[in-house]
Amino acid sequence: MPTKIALLSRNPALYSTQRLVEAARERGCTVRVLDPLRCALRVAPGAFEVRYKGAVLPKFDAVIPRIGHSVTFHGTAVLRQFELMGVATPSSADAILRARDKLRCHQTLAAVGIDLPVTAFGDSPDDTSALLDMVGPAPHVVKLNEGTQGSGVVLAQNESASRSVIEAFRGLYASFLVQEFIGEAKGADLRCFVVGDRVVAAMQRHAAPGDFRANLHRGGKAALVRLAEAEETVAVKAAQHLGLGVAGVDLLRSRRGPLLLEVNSSPGLEGIEAASGVDIGGAILDHVLSLVPTRTNRRRAVRKT
């Protein structure tokens, strides 16, 4: 029987979703796209269940999460339910949550020696001076703790501007970080696409004129890039320490070496496939299939129990 795969995605028409569906079918798998917001969960000891649009789902061998920021809570709850039902996944619900919280992500990776822009966090208005002092002289980058695709990221050119942005974010009751600005990066970053234990493709993104954010959604341009060994090592180490089998790891090139900027647990495939020419969808499916026990091994496991 073919391997049965569930793909958690709110939009079947997205490029990344379509590529993963194509790759699964090319490998003889059956695949079903599930909107996590239409999944209802039954939680009981030894009796976990997922219903989709009211109907009980069949058993899947693997689940691939494509969970957007706006549905993080519900999406990870559904993914965790599948995990509790013994379904294989390249990235666990807890790993996605670790990556989504930028502060937690930075704390986790800094603890294992991964270098990153100096980052400060605090809640009280009385601590603004302390935050800026910990980061160092302006310019400063002030960013929302859970922003995505460059949204909620502001470059403050001087201390007065930094204080104004911080006050504005506090006025919105937003959780934010203050980071040092890495000027030598010159508005460029590296997107390293990690699958399993290796970087399968990489691109360098350049910010649009007048901007400092290199995100393609912000008008940035991408080109194929060759990574240094140290950059590949950092990217793989970051993904593995967070527990992500599929990740987009963003790095900055600096005078002190590669600096980790962000880790994306649901990286888009379109831009990097176009820039690199690599079949990333296929690489993801091959990795996912490697996590699924063969039917022979499953029969042996049943006999042992």
N, C-alpha and C positions, 0 to 999 in steps of 0.2 A: 504493500500500500504506500501511496505517496506521503511524504512528510507534510503535516498540516501546520500552516503558519497563520497566526493572527497578526495583523498590522494595525497598531493603534494610531489613528490619524483622523483629524476632524474633516479633512478635505481630500477625497480620493482623486481630485483633479490636479493636485499639486505635483510639480515635476518630481520631487523627491519620492513621493508616495508612488507615482506611476513607475518610476525606475525600479523601485524595490519589488513592486508587483511583477514587472517584466522579468527581473532577475530570478525571482522565485519560480515563475512558470517555466523559464528556460531550463531550470534545474529539476523539472518534473514535480515540483511541489504544488500543493493546493494552497491558495492564499485568500484570506478574507479581510477586507478593510473594515475596522470597527471604530465608530465614533465613540470615544470614551464617555462622552456625556450621555450616550444612550445605553450605557451599561449599568445595570442594577446588580448589587452585590448582596448575597446572603452569607452572613458570617455566623457560624456555629461550630463547636468542637468537632473536627473530623468531617465536616459537611459544608465546605466552601463551595459556592456556586456563583456563576455569572449568567445573568440573563441579558439578552440583547433585543431591544425593542419588544420586551415581554416574553421572548422565547428563550428556553434553555439552550445554551451554546454546546456544541459537541466538544470533545476533548481536543486540544491543540498540542502539538509537539513543541512549538516555540512561539514566542511573542516578541515582535520588534516594536519598541516604543518610539513614536514620533509625537512627543507631547509638547505642545506650545506653552509659553509662559502663562497665558491667560487661563489655562486649565490645569495648572500644575497640581493643585490639591486633588482634584477628581481623577486626573490622569494617572498620578502615582498610586492612588488608592486602588484603581482598577489593575494596574500593573502588579502591585503587591498581592492582590487577590490571585492573579494567575500564578505568581511565584509560589504562593501557599498551596496551590493545586498541583505543584510539581512541574510547571511549564518552564522550559528553558528560556532565558533571555540574555542578550549581550550586556545589558546595563540594568542593574536593579533599581527599584524605586528609591531606595535610600541613596544610591549613588547619584541619581538625578537630582535629588533634593540637596545633596552636598554641593553639587556644581551650581545649582540655581542661586544659592545664597552666596554672593560674591565674597562677603566677609568670611563666612565659614570656609569657603573654598581657599581663600588666601591663607587663612590660619592653618588649615590642614596641610597645604603644600609648603608653606614657609617652615613648618615644623619638621619636614623631611629634607630641608636644605635647598629647596627650589627658590631661586632668586626672582624677585618681582619688584615693581616700583614701590617705594616706601609708601605705606598705606596707613591712614589714621581713621579712627572711628570714635565718635562720642555723641552723646544725646543732649547734654545741657548747654544752653546758650552761654553759660559762664565758662565753658571749656573751648570756645572757638579759638582763642589765642593759643591754647595748648595744642590744639589740632594742627594749626598752621606751623607752630614751632617744631612739632615732631616731624612734619613732612619736609620742612626747609623753605628756602626762599621761593617766591613766585617765579614763573607761572605755576599754577596748581590745576589739577584736574579734579572736578567735583562731579561725582556720578551717583545715580540711584543704585542702591544695593541690589535691586532685582530688575534693572532695566535690560533691554535687549535691542540688538541691531543698531546700537549707537544712540538710542533714545535716552534722554535723561543724563547725557554726558556733556559737561560744560567745561571749556578751557577759560580759566580766569587769569588774565595777564599780569595782574598786580594784586597786592594784598587787599586793597580796598574792594576790588571786584570779587575776590574770593569770599570776603565777609558778606558781601551783598548776596551772592549765590547761596551761601550757607543759610543766611537768614530767610531767603525765599523758600528753600527746601524745608526748613524747619516750620515755616508758616503753613506749609502743605502737610505737615506731620509725616514727612517722607523720611525713610531710612536712607542714609547716604554715606559715601566714603570720600575722603580727601586723599589724593595721591600726588606724588611728585610727577612733574612733566618731563618726559625723556625727549629732549629737543633733538638729539642726534638721530633719532628715528626718522625725522623729517616727514611725518605724516604717513609713514608706511608701517605695515605690520606683516607678519607671516601667519597664514592659516595652515596648520599642519593637520591633516586628516588621519587620525589614528584608528586602526581597526585591529583588534587583538593586541599583539605585541609589537606592532610595527607601524610606521608612517607609510601609508599607501600612496599618498599624493600630497603635494604642497604648492601653495601659490603665494606670491607677494602682492598685497593689496596697497594701492596708493590712494590717498585722500583726494577728493575733488578740489579744484582750486578754491581757496578761501576757507577750506575746512581742515580740521586736523584728524577727523575720524575716517578710518580707511574702510569702513563697512561698505559693501557693494550696494546695500539698500540706501545708502546715503550718497550715491553717485560715484563711489570709488571705482577704480579700475584694477583689474587683476591680470597677472602674468605668471607663467610658469617660473619656478625658482628652484635652485638646487640648495638643499639644506646642508649646513655643516654638521659633523657628527655630534657635536655638543647640543645642537638645536634638536636633532632627532631624539637624542637621549632624554632631554628635558620634556619633550612632548609626550613620549611614551611613559615616562615616569609619572608625569602629572595625571594622565588618564588612568593609569593602573592604581595609583594611590587613592584616587577618588572612586575606583571600582567601575569605571566606564569601559566597556568593550568597544564602543563606537563613540568617538569624540572629535570635535573640532577644537584644537588647542591653538590659541592665538599668542604669538610671541613678538617681542620687540627686540631689534638688534641695538645693542648699546655698547658703550666703551667697556663696561664690565662684563660683557657677555650676554647671552640670551636672557631676557626677562619675561616671565609669564604675565600676560595681560588678562586672559580670560579663558575659561573652558566651557564649550558649548556641548550640552548633552544630546541635542537634536540638530546637528549641523546640516545645512542645506547641501544638496548634491549638485545643483545646476551650475553654479559659478565655478566650482573647482573641477567638475568634470569637463567643462568647456575649456578651462585654462590648461588642464593637465593632459586631457585625452585619456585618462585612466577610467576604467570601468569600476567605479567605486561601488555602485549598486551590487555588482557581482561579488566584489570583495567582501561586502557586508554579509551577503547571503552565504558565501562560503564559510565565513566565520560562524554565523548562526548555526549552520548545519553541523559544524564541528562540535557544537555544544549539545547536540541532540544525541542521546544514546542510540546506538544501532539496535535494531530489533533483536539481534542475537544477544547483545549485552543485556537488553531489557529482560529477555527470557531467562538468562542466567541469574539476574538479580532477583527475579520472582521466585526461582527455585530455591535460592538461599534463604529467603524470608519464611 
